[in-house]
Each structure stands twice: as structure tokens, then as C-alpha cells.
Amino acid sequence: MEAASATYFPSTSTGLLLPRPASSHRSGSKLRIDRRVPSLRYNSLGLPVVKNAASTALSPEQASTKTISKESQRPVYPFTAIVGQEEMKLCLLLNVIDPKIGGVMIMGDRGTGKSTTVRSLVDLLPEIRVVSADPFNSDPDDPELMSEEVRMKVQEGISIPVSTTKITMVDLPLGATEDRVCGTIDIEKALTEGVKAFEPGLLAKANRGILYVDEVNLLDDHLVDVLLDSAASGWNTVEREGISISHPARFILIGSGNPEEGELRPQLLDRFGMHAQVGTVRDAELRVKIVEERARFDQDPKSFRESYREEQEKLQNQISLARTLLPKVKVPHDIRVKVSQVCSDLNVDGLRGDIVSNRAAKALAALRGREEVTAEDVYTVIPNCLRHRLRKDPLESIDSGLLVVEKFCEVFGYARPASS
């Protein structure tokens, strides 16, 4: 009898050589040994069936425990308690109302409350419908925002459980590894159990939420490339050893940084819909008020938050109404033409500036409770939408935001308010 020899074939799912499965029977004078892995399922061709399995789903009890643990976390400074910095706060609110604006880049001096303001936004975030226990926050109604597993269930007519949850905010640490950001695949588990064992990363958690990068201008280039790819496509793809897994990754990208610590790559800067500049408060009375309010919060966070509860709820309701009103808001044709004329005269590359300016103006009109955009709405937001898209002239001493305002007033025939 000839010695049994193992034959191998390249696995289409892993790119590795796996033993070719065969039944234990004689073929002529040769004995073929069954080399199937007991834990795997095989199809009629003898190939292993590999199924997707993301991170372990949370049971309702686990989800409840997770909610309780969130409530016991350190308190967040109230958004309405922040003194000044109106430009930054407005940009953040407009992005919550319309996530398609594309996020906001906040640049300014250290110690001006950039991180505090962004993180205080958590209390104001509205609720969204998600597929229960789905690690990607899949939208039960929009196929573009569904994971592959959820989409397959919907196509097969399988009912999926739906729940509501608040929009999440995810912090991306500067020292994070690419695996932590994108997610990891357990190759050993894929080979032994036939499961694409995927552990979702920060991009999966941030889907349909907010991804915040503090000191974004210090972010490693390889992570910048990952963010650029996800921001452009709305999907995150992880490939390891021939296994490929994709999931939706559409998020509001918020970054903050100090311009003295380095410039941001133009490709990433262009991905931010709006740009807010933050300066140190110079008025002595305001500085004293900020210090006193912070001291009150540090001494008794719970009572401090309670004192601002009514204002927080009022702003939260205003945001909710604005999100409902947004689809009804219209931009008159003549205003759209003039916005594009401003972008053209300023030599803004591409059309992203035109699109973002219109969206931000619509979000502001909705926030103000109107169904039609006015020139005043455009005047308020267009510096933040175009400032970072202008070609920089090293010899130019005037601020780029002032250049935008001057061109706007020229094209719109708009008298600039004396207070601005």
C-alpha cells in the first residue's frame, strides 16, 4: 500500500495552503485519508465554508449594564456653560444638525477650551435608530449604512431588532495603532473555526457618530492615510492574510490643534467641512468668569451640571427641531449662484467649498427656525467653510477669513455689520 500523501490547495478566503479535504476511501490502489478539520463545515466541492463573525453581540442585560457604567463616568462640562468661543460652538452645532457638512477643524492657542468644548457636545447629541447589538451601529433603514451581515438579513427578509441610542463620540489617541483604529482579524480562529473573527476598531465604533482627534496636526502619517481613505469612501476595509472585511465608517470628523505645533497635511485639511479659529479671551471680566465657573465645576460637578440643566435641555430641543426642519430648508437660486461666484473669485480648488457653504447655511437657517436661507446665514458661515481652502500666500498679512468676508460683501452687495 502506498503511503498516504497530503495534497494542499490555496484557500480563497485566507490565501494560505490548507489540506485538501477528501473522504476516507480507496481510489484504485491509493488510500486517501480524510484531512478535514472537524470544526469546519464544507460545501459540496470540499471547500471550507467561512462565515463572518464580528465581535460578540451584546445582550440586552449587557447593554443595560453598559448604559449604567456610562452614567457613572466622570461628568462632562456643560456646553451652555462655556463662555465665549461662539464661532467654534456654532460650527459644532451645525455639524450635529447636518453631519454631511463634513466635520470641523478647530485651531487655536493652547488652553482655550477646544477639547472641553468638543467633549461637552456629548450631552447634546440626539438619538438615532440602530440595529440592536450591532458593533457597527448599522442603520435599519439605509442599506448604505448597514454592515454586510445586517444587509444580508434584510435581503433575506429576516426581521432585525431595532433600538435607539445616542450618537457616540469616539476619541482617537495620537499613539493608537492601525489595528486599534481599523480593527483586527484573528487568523488562527479563521483557520481553525472557519470564522472571519473580526474585532472592530475605533472606526467601527464611530460609524454614524463623531470621531474626535485632539492635536490632529501631530497624528502619524499612516493614521492620516487611514482617515483620508475612510472619509473619502465612507467604508473601512481591513485585509489580513487574504481575508478582507469591510464595514461602513461614516462619521463626523472633528479635529483640534495648535498651529504653532505644525501644519496639517492639505489632503486632510480639505476633508474638514468647516474651520474654526479660537483665540485667548482678552477681556479681564470674561477671564475671571471662566476661572470662577471652572472652579465651581471642579468643586461640585453634579450641582454645577444641574444648574445648567434647563439651558442644556432647551438647546437640545432646538437641535432636535432643527434636524427635523432641515429637509424642508431651501436655498434660493440667486444665493447659490453668488456663493459659487465667491468661491470662483477666491480661486477655491474643487467644488467642496460650494457644497459645504450651502449645507452649512441651510443648517444655520434650520437652527434659527426658518425654511429659507438668507444672505445673513451665508455671511455667518462662509468664512468657516472657505478659510482653510484658500491658497496660502506667505507674503499675505491679512487673515484668510477676512479675505472671504470682503469678497462675500463685494459679490452679495452686503453691508458688513459694524460689530464684526
C-alpha positions in Angstrom: 0.0 0.0 0.0 1.3 3.4 -0.9 1.8 5.9 1.9 -0.9 8.4 2.1 0.2 11.8 1.0 -1.5 15.1 1.8 -2.4 17.4 -1.0 -2.8 21.1 -0.4 -4.7 23.8 -2.2 -4.6 27.6 -1.8 -7.5 28.9 0.3 -9.6 31.6 -1.4 -10.6 33.0 1.9 -7.2 33.2 3.6 -4.5 32.9 0.9 -2.9 30.1 2.9 -2.3 26.5 2.0 -4.9 24.2 3.5 -5.2 20.4 3.3 -7.5 19.4 0.5 -10.4 17.6 2.2 -11.2 14.1 1.0 -13.3 11.2 2.1 -11.6 8.2 3.6 -11.9 5.6 0.8 -9.8 3.8 -1.7 -9.5 5.1 -5.2 -7.8 2.3 -7.2 -4.9 1.2 -5.2 -4.4 4.5 -3.4 -5.8 5.2 0.1 -7.0 8.8 0.5 -7.1 10.0 4.1 -9.8 12.4 5.3 -8.0 15.5 6.2 -11.0 17.7 7.0 -10.8 19.9 10.1 -13.7 18.6 12.4 -14.7 22.1 13.5 -15.2 23.3 9.9 -18.2 23.0 7.6 -17.6 22.0 4.0 -19.6 22.6 0.8 -20.2 20.0 -2.0 -16.8 20.9 -3.6 -15.0 20.1 -0.4 -14.1 23.7 0.3 -14.4 25.1 3.9 -17.4 27.4 4.4 -16.2 30.6 6.0 -18.7 32.8 7.7 -18.5 36.3 9.1 -18.5 36.9 12.8 -17.8 40.3 14.2 -17.3 41.0 17.9 -19.6 39.2 20.2 -23.0 40.8 20.2 -24.2 42.5 23.4 -27.2 41.1 25.2 -29.9 43.4 26.5 -28.6 42.9 30.0 -25.0 43.8 28.9 -26.3 46.8 27.1 -28.1 48.0 30.2 -25.0 47.5 32.3 -23.0 49.4 29.7 -25.5 52.3 29.9 -25.3 52.4 33.7 -21.5 52.4 33.6 -21.6 55.3 31.2 -23.7 57.3 33.6 -21.2 56.7 36.4 -18.3 58.0 34.4 -16.7 61.4 35.1 -19.1 64.3 34.5 -18.8 66.4 31.3 -18.6 70.2 31.4 -22.0 71.6 30.1 -21.9 73.0 26.6 -24.0 76.0 27.6 -21.6 76.9 30.4 -18.8 77.6 28.0 -18.1 81.4 27.9 -17.3 82.9 24.5 -15.8 81.0 21.6 -19.1 81.4 19.7 -17.5 80.6 16.3 -16.3 77.2 17.5 -19.6 76.4 19.2 -21.6 77.3 16.1 -19.5 75.1 13.8 -20.0 72.1 16.2 -23.8 72.6 16.4 -24.2 72.9 12.6 -22.3 69.6 12.2 -24.6 67.9 14.7 -27.6 69.2 12.8 -26.2 68.1 9.4 -23.4 65.5 9.6 -22.9 65.8 5.8 -21.2 69.1 6.3 -18.1 67.1 6.9 -16.8 67.9 10.4 -14.8 70.9 11.7 -11.2 71.7 12.3 -10.6 73.8 15.4 -7.2 75.6 15.5 -6.1 77.9 18.3 -3.9 78.7 21.3 -3.4 76.1 24.0 -5.7 76.3 27.0 -8.6 77.9 25.1 -11.1 75.2 25.8 -11.0 73.4 22.5 -11.1 69.8 23.9 -13.5 70.8 26.7 -16.0 72.3 24.2 -15.9 69.3 21.8 -16.3 66.7 24.6 -19.2 68.8 26.1 -21.1 68.2 22.9 -21.8 64.6 24.1 -24.8 65.7 26.2 -26.5 67.5 23.2 -26.2 64.6 20.7 -29.6 63.3 19.5 -30.7 59.7 19.4 -30.6 57.6 16.3 -32.2 54.2 15.3 -29.7 51.4 15.2 -29.7 47.6 14.8 -29.6 46.1 18.3 -26.3 44.5 19.3 -24.6 45.5 16.1 -21.0 46.6 16.6 -21.2 49.0 13.6 -24.3 51.0 14.6 -26.0 49.9 11.4 -28.9 51.9 10.2 -32.0 49.6 9.9 -33.4 51.7 7.1 -30.4 52.8 4.9 -28.6 50.0 3.1 -25.5 52.2 2.7 -25.1 52.4 6.4 -25.6 48.7 7.1 -22.9 46.1 7.8 -22.8 43.1 5.4 -24.4 40.8 7.9 -27.4 43.1 8.5 -27.8 43.8 4.8 -27.9 40.0 4.1 -30.6 39.5 6.7 -32.7 42.4 5.3 -32.4 40.9 1.8 -33.5 37.5 3.1 -36.5 39.1 4.8 -35.2 38.2 8.3 -36.6 40.6 10.9 -33.9 42.6 12.8 -34.3 44.0 16.2 -34.1 47.8 16.3 -33.3 50.1 19.2 -32.4 53.8 19.7 -29.2 55.1 21.1 -27.4 58.4 21.4 -24.9 59.4 18.8 -21.5 58.2 20.1 -18.3 60.3 20.3 -15.0 58.4 19.9 -11.6 59.8 20.9 -8.7 58.8 18.6 -5.5 58.8 20.7 -2.4 60.1 18.9 -0.5 56.9 19.8 -3.2 54.5 18.6 -2.0 51.6 16.4 -3.5 51.0 13.0 -5.1 47.7 14.2 -6.8 49.6 17.0 -8.2 52.1 14.6 -9.2 49.8 11.8 -9.9 46.6 13.6 -8.1 43.2 13.7 -8.7 39.8 12.2 -7.9 36.6 14.2 -6.2 34.5 11.6 -5.9 31.5 13.8 -9.6 31.5 14.6 -10.4 31.9 10.9 -8.4 28.8 10.1 -9.5 26.5 12.9 -13.2 27.5 13.2 -13.9 28.9 9.7 -15.0 32.2 11.1 -13.8 35.7 10.0 -13.1 36.6 13.6 -13.1 40.4 13.3 -12.6 42.6 16.3 -14.0 46.1 15.3 -11.8 49.1 15.9 -12.5 52.8 16.6 -13.7 53.5 13.0 -16.5 50.9 13.5 -17.5 52.4 16.9 -17.5 55.9 15.3 -19.8 54.9 12.4 -22.8 57.3 12.3 -21.2 59.2 15.2 -18.3 61.6 15.9 -14.6 60.8 15.7 -12.5 63.4 17.6 -8.8 63.7 17.2 -7.1 66.1 19.6 -3.8 67.6 18.4 -4.6 66.3 14.9 -1.6 68.0 13.4 0.6 65.6 15.4 -1.1 62.5 14.1 1.2 59.9 12.4 1.1 59.8 8.7 -0.1 56.2 8.4 -3.2 57.1 10.6 -3.8 60.2 8.5 -3.9 57.9 5.4 -6.4 55.7 7.1 -8.7 58.6 8.0 -8.4 60.0 4.4 -9.4 56.7 3.0 -12.4 56.2 5.3 -13.5 59.9 5.0 -13.4 59.6 1.2 -15.2 56.3 0.8 -17.4 56.1 3.9 -16.1 52.5 4.3 -13.3 50.9 6.2 -11.7 47.8 4.7 -9.3 45.5 6.7 -7.2 43.0 4.8 -5.0 40.4 6.6 -3.5 37.3 5.0 -6.0 37.2 2.2 -9.1 37.8 4.4 -11.0 41.0 3.6 -13.7 42.6 5.7 -15.4 45.9 5.1 -17.9 47.8 7.2 -19.5 51.3 6.9 -17.4 54.1 8.6 -19.2 57.4 8.1 -18.5 59.8 10.9 -18.3 63.5 11.7 -14.5 64.2 11.8 -13.6 66.8 14.5 -10.0 67.8 15.0 -8.3 70.3 17.2 -4.8 71.6 17.4 -2.3 74.4 17.9 -0.9 75.9 14.7 2.4 76.5 16.4 2.9 72.8 16.7 2.9 72.2 12.9 0.7 72.4 9.8 -1.9 69.9 8.8 -1.5 68.0 5.5 -3.6 69.7 2.8 -5.3 66.5 1.9 -6.6 66.0 5.4 -7.4 69.7 6.0 -9.6 69.7 2.9 -11.6 66.8 4.3 -12.9 69.0 7.2 -16.1 70.8 6.1 -15.5 73.8 8.4 -12.6 75.5 10.0 -12.9 77.5 13.3 -10.2 79.7 14.8 -10.1 80.0 18.6 -8.3 82.8 20.4 -7.4 83.5 24.0 -10.1 85.7 25.7 -8.6 89.2 26.4 -11.4 90.8 28.4 -10.4 90.6 32.1 -14.0 90.2 33.3 -14.7 87.3 31.0 -11.4 85.6 32.1 -12.5 85.9 35.7 -15.9 84.5 34.9 -14.3 81.5 33.1 -12.0 80.8 36.0 -14.8 81.0 38.6 -17.1 78.7 36.5 -14.4 76.1 36.2 -13.7 76.3 39.9 -17.4 75.7 40.6 -17.4 72.7 38.3 -14.3 71.2 39.8 -15.7 71.6 43.4 -19.1 70.1 42.8 -19.7 68.8 39.2 -23.1 67.4 39.9 -24.7 70.6 41.2 -22.9 72.6 38.6 -24.4 70.5 35.8 -27.8 70.7 37.5 -27.7 74.5 37.4 -27.3 74.4 33.6 -29.8 71.5 33.1 -32.6 73.8 31.8 -30.4 75.6 29.3 -29.0 72.3 28.1 -32.4 70.8 27.6 -33.5 73.9 25.7 -30.5 73.7 23.3 -31.1 70.0 22.9 -34.7 70.6 21.8 -33.6 73.3 19.5 -31.1 70.9 17.8 -33.8 68.2 17.5 -36.2 70.6 15.9 -33.5 71.9 13.5 -32.7 68.3 12.4 -36.4 67.8 11.7 -36.7 71.1 9.8 -33.5 70.7 7.8 -35.0 68.7 4.8 -37.5 71.5 4.2 -34.9 74.3 4.1 -34.3 75.7 0.6 -31.5 77.9 -0.8 -32.7 80.5 -3.3 -31.1 80.1 -6.8 -29.6 83.6 -6.7 -27.9 82.9 -3.4 -26.4 79.6 -4.7 -25.1 81.5 -7.8 -23.5 84.1 -5.6 -21.9 81.6 -3.3 -20.3 79.9 -6.2 -19.2 83.3 -7.5 -17.4 83.9 -4.2 -15.7 80.5 -4.4 -14.7 81.2 -8.0 -13.3 84.7 -7.4 -11.2 83.3 -4.4 -9.8 80.6 -6.6 -11.0 77.8 -4.3 -10.0 74.5 -5.8 -12.7 71.9 -6.4 -16.4 72.2 -5.6 -16.3 71.1 -2.0 -16.3 74.7 -0.8 -19.6 75.5 -2.7 -21.3 72.3 -1.4 -20.3 72.9 2.3 -21.2 76.6 2.2 -24.7 75.7 1.0 -25.1 72.9 3.6 -23.9 75.0 6.5 -26.2 77.9 5.5 -29.1 75.5 5.4 -28.2 74.1 8.8 -28.0 77.6 10.3 -31.4 78.5 8.9 -32.9 75.4 10.4 -31.2 76.2 13.7 -32.9 79.7 13.5 -36.2 78.1 12.7 -36.5 79.2 9.1 -37.2 77.3 5.9 -35.3 79.6 3.6 -31.6 80.6 3.6 -30.8 84.3 3.6 -27.7 86.3 2.8 -27.1 86.8 6.5 -26.9 83.0 7.0 -24.3 82.7 4.3 -22.4 85.6 5.7 -22.2 83.9 9.1 -20.9 80.5 7.9 -18.9 81.2 4.6 -15.7 82.3 6.3 -15.6 79.0 8.2 -16.3 77.0 5.1 -13.7 78.6 2.8 -10.9 79.9 5.1 -8.9 76.7 5.0 -9.4 76.2 1.3 -7.7 79.3 0.0 -4.2 79.0 -1.5 -1.8 80.4 1.1 0.4 83.3 0.2 3.4 83.6 2.6 3.6 87.4 1.9 -0.1 88.0 2.7 -0.6 89.6 6.1 -4.4 89.7 6.1 -6.3 86.8 7.7 -7.8 84.4 5.2 -11.2 84.7 6.9 -11.2 88.5 6.3 -10.5 87.9 2.6 -13.6 85.7 2.4 -15.8 88.3 4.1 -14.5 91.0 1.9 -15.2 89.0 -1.3 -18.7 88.0 0.1 -19.6 91.6 0.7 -18.5 92.5 -2.8 -20.4 89.8 -4.6 -23.6 90.0 -2.4 -23.6 93.8 -2.1 -23.8 93.1 1.6 -23.0 95.9 4.1 -20.7 94.4 6.7 -22.1 94.8 10.3 -20.2 97.3 12.4 -19.8 94.8 15.2 -17.9 92.2 13.1 
